[in-house]
Amino acid sequence: MRYVATLLCALLLCGCSSPWDDLANRYETKDKTPLAKQKQTIILVGTNHQGAFSYRDLASFELDRSGLRMAVDQPVALFNSPVHIPTEAISACSRISWIPEFDTPLWIADAKVEVVLKGYERETLDWCKAMSKPIVSREIESKWLYSKK
């Protein structure tokens, strides 16, 4: 426990930010309603941050007609507010093949963040199609993610 407290203090003191912060700055919500998918893994990649940020078995989410709602469990929730990203803010979807599996990232262009809901790739792809979101190629996704603009 002492090591966890030390790590949390170190992160707080160094002022580290993550793509979650980029989302929370735009889409923070006070809604604490329990979300449908509990103890899941969400991966965030942001153009303003190096590497991928994984919330492995710490996240809850719900993807429906209103958009994507996400929250994380304690103690991580102390630093990450719940977010509700409206459907219209999700610019596009992508499909990344990892044979025999694939990921379906959701692009939130104004926050410059890509969201992957691990284990729900098919449901995410179906949602993208139902919401008429463009499904873009890996090449276009890479250009968007790694451009310095």
N, C-alpha and C positions, 0 to 999 in steps of 0.2 A: 504494500500500500504506500509505503514511504517513497518507493521509486516512482510510482504513478504520480504522486503529488509533486515530486521533484520535476518530472517530465512536463507536467501541466504548467507548473510555474515557469519553467524554462521557455516553453512555447509562448506563454503570455508575455514574458519579459522581452523576448526577441521580436515581438510584434509581427510574427509570421501571419501572412494572410493566405487565403486559398480561393479557388474558384467559388466555393460556397459563399464566401464573403461578397464576391462580385454579384452573385444571385441575390443574396439577402439585401444588398444595397438597393436593389430595384424591386424585389418581390417579397420582402419580409411580410409575414402574416402573424396576427395574434391568435389565430384559430388553433386551438389545442385539441380539436376533435381527433380521436384515434383514427389512424389511417388503415386502409384495408390490408396492405401488405406489410407485415411486421418482421423485424429481424432479418432484413434483406441487405444486399450489397449494392451500393451505388458507387459508380466511378465517375469522377469529374475531371475534365481536362480544360484548362483555360489558356487563352493566348497570352495572358499577363503573368502566367506562372509556369515554372518548369516542372515537367513530369505529370503523372496522373495522381490524383488524390482518391484513395479508396476508403470507403466507409463500409468495411466488411462486417456483415452481420450486425451492424449498428444502426441501420437506416430503416425508415418506414416510408412508404409512398403510396400514392393513389394517382392513377392516370385515367381521366375520364373526359367527357365533353367539355368541362370547364377548364381543363388543363392538367398540369402536373403539380401535385402537392407533395412536399418532402419534409421530413423531420429526422433528427438523429436522437439516439438514446443518451442518457446521462452516462458518464460525466461530459461527453463531447458536446451535449446540448448547451452546456454553460457558455460555449464559444460560438455556437452555430444556431441561429434562429430558424424556426420553421419558415418555409417559403411556399408560395403558391404562384406558379408560373402560368399565366393564362394561355389558352390555346393559341391565340393570335400572336403571342410572343415567341412561340416555337416556330422558327423560320423554315426548317427543313429537317429531314431525317437522312440517315446514311445506312449503308449495310456493309459491314466488314466481315469477310469470311475468315474463319479459323477452322478449316475443315476438320471434323464434320459439323462444327458449330458456327455461329455467327453472332455479332453484336449489332444492335440497331441504335446508334447514338442519336440523340435529339439535339438539334442545334438551337441555342438561344443566342442569336446574333448580337443583340444589343448589349448583352453581358459578356459576350465573347467566351462562352462556355459551352462545352459539349457534355451531355449527361448520358450515361449508360446504366440501364436498369438490369443488372445481371440476373440471368435466369428467366427473364421475361422478354426475350428477343422477339419471339413470334407475336406475342400480344402487343408489343410496342410497334412492330411493323404493321400489324393489322390496324392499330389505332392511327398510325400515320396515314394509311390508305383511307380509312374512314373519315378522317379530318381533312382529306385532300392536301396533305403536305407533300411537297416534292421529295422524291427519293433520289439523292445525288450520289455520284460515283465516289469511290475512295480517292481518286485523283483530285477531284474538286474539293473534297473534305480536307485533304492534306494541305492543299494550297490555302484554304481558309484558315485552318488551325495554325499553320506555321508561317503565315505571312507576318511581316513586322508592322503592318498598318495598325 
